Amino acid sequence: MRITVIGATRGIGRKVMEEALSRGHHVRAVARSADKIDIEDENLEKLPGDATDAEDMAKAVADAEAVILAIGVPRNAKALMPTTLFSDAARAIIPAMEAAGIKRFLTVTGFGAGDSYAKLSWPEKVTFKAILGRAYADKAVQEDLIKASSLDWTIARPGILTDNKGTGRYQVLVEPETWRQGVIARADVAHYLVGAAENGTEIHKTPAIQR
């Protein structure tokens, strides 16, 4: 399978790239510093590009069978600043995919984005707004843009992320009444995303992914 991974140099995106390669897929790894990825694999194509640039994204999605978007803000004080990164990326990627006739799109936002915010407890909401609120405000815009598209989208909402080793054992909570906050390894989020790309599961769904 030909999978484009946008945001492939760190975090969940890096894990998605590694997971897809381990399953024998052809991976186009897209990031501004993609040429610095320290993996050599005959199935890996490194494509430098900006997720918010329409021309870069047209090149990134060309001939892909699935596109997985896993960008994030840096783990520093910039995470507390207002951002339009997520919605700008959606505005670049969605038209590129629609123009190319590519349907399967998977992305990662997080538990607390969109209508899952209502499932947070009061203490969780206070912490969420203080630490993640500005980024997640834009993730909510991103989700709305994706939902309004013609793509076969899946929006994964993992809980609190860790760098623990993946186990392949986790819960995919699809129905809103089952949603809850939890903890999940980035490697397991990647395992879910690649599997959902392969199997076409949870199309037009926003599953919460928890251990």
N, C-alpha and C positions, 0 to 999 in steps of 0.2 A: 504494500500500500504506500502511496506517496503522501506523506504528511508534512505540512509546513508548520513549524513551531515558531511563533513570534514571541520574543523575549526569552531566547534559549540560553543565555549566558549565565543565569543565576536563578536561585530560588526554584519554584515549581517548574518554570520553563526548562531549566537545566535538567531536572529530574525527568520531565516529559521526553526530552531529547534522548536521554540515556535509556529510558524504558522502551521507547519506540525502536531504537537501534537494537536493543537486546532481543526484540521480537522479530528482527529481520526486515523492518520497514525501511524504505528510503526516506530520509529526513532532510528537509531543507531548514537549516537553523538560521533564523533571522534575528539580528540585533545590531545595534550600532557598532559593537565590537565583535561581531561574529567571526571575523578573520583571526581573532586571538583565542578561539576555543581550542583547548589543549587535548582534543580527541582526534584521532585519525581513524577513519573507517570508510571503506569503499561505498557504503550507503549514506554517507554524510556529505551534504553540500552546505558550505558556509556562505551565507549571503549577508553582507553588511547592509543595514537599512534601518530607517526610522519608522516606527509603527504609526506615526501620525502623518507621514508623507504619502500622498496618494500615488505618486509614480513608483515609489519604493514598494508599496503594497501591491500594486499591479504586477510587478516582477515577482514578488514574494509568493503570491497565490497561484501564479500561472501553472497549469497542469496538475495542481494538487487534487487529491481525492478527499482530503480533510484538512482543515485549518484549525490549529489550536493556539489561542491567544492567552499568554500567561505573563503579562507585564506587571510591574509593580513599582512603587516609589521606593527610594532608598531607605534603609533602616537607620535613619538619623533624624535630625531636627526638621529636615525638609518634609518628612512625613506628616508634620503638623500643619504645613502650609496649604492654602487652597491650591487645587490643581484641576486641570481639564485634560490630563493625560489620557484617562480612560475613555472619555467621550470623544476626544479628538481621534484616538485610535479607531474607535468604532466608525466614525465618519469617514475615515480613510479606507478601512478594510471592507466594510459592507458593500459599498459601490463597486470596489474592485472585484469582489467575489461574484456579485450579481452580474456584472458585465462579462465575466469569464464563464458564467454558467456553472459555478462551483457552489454546491449547496451545503455541505456538511461543515458546520462551524461550532466549535466548543470554546468556551472561555471560563475563566475563574474570576469570581468577584469575592465573596466571602459571606459568612453568616452574619446577618445584621444589615445586609444590603437589601434594598427594595422592601417587599412586604414581609421579609423574614425579621425585620427590625422589631415587629410587634411581639415576636416570640422571645425576645431577650427579657430577662428579669429586670426589675428596677435598678439594682446595683450594677448589673451588666450594662444597662443603658447609660448610666452616669459615666462609667469608665470608657465605654465605647465612644461617646461624644467627645470626651476630653482627649483621647488618643487617636482615634480613627475617623472621627466624624467628618472632617473636611474631605479626606480621600473618598470615603464611602458616599458622600453626597454626589460626587462625580460618578462613582460606580453605579449609583441608582439611575443617573442619566444614561450611562452606557447601557444598562440593562434595558431601559425603555427603547433606545435606538435599535438594539438587537431584536427585541420582541416585535418591533414594527417592520422588520425586514422580511424578505421572502425566503430567508435561509432556513435550513433544517438545523436550528440552533439548540444547544444545551448550555445552560448557565450553571456551573458547579459552584456551590457555596460551602467551602470548607470552614470548619471551626478554627480554633486556635491552633496555629501551625507549629510543628516541631521539626527538628532535623534528625529525629530518631530513624532508625532503620525501618524500611517498609516491611509490613507483614503480609500484605494482600488480604487482610481480614479487617473489614470496616463496614459501616452501615451506609446505605444509600437511601436517604429518607426523602421520598418523593412527595408524599401527601402533606399539605400544610399542617394538619393536626398532629403529625409525628415530628415536626421540626423541633430541634433543640440545639443549644450551644454545646460544644464538646471540643475534643482535642483530636488532632490527626497529623500524622507525619506527611511532610511534603512528598515523600516517595510514594505514599499510598494515594495521595491526590493524583499524582502522575499515573499511577497504575490504573486508577479509575478512568482518567481522561483518554488514555490510549485504548483501553478496552471499550469504552463507549464509542470511540471513533471507529473501531473495528466492527462493532456489533450493531451500530445504529440505535442504541438504546437512549431512553429519556429525551427524545426529540420534543422540543417545545416544552421542556420541563426545567425546573430550577431546584435540583436536588441538594439537600444538605448532606455533606459528606462528613461522617464522624466515626471515630474508632468504636 
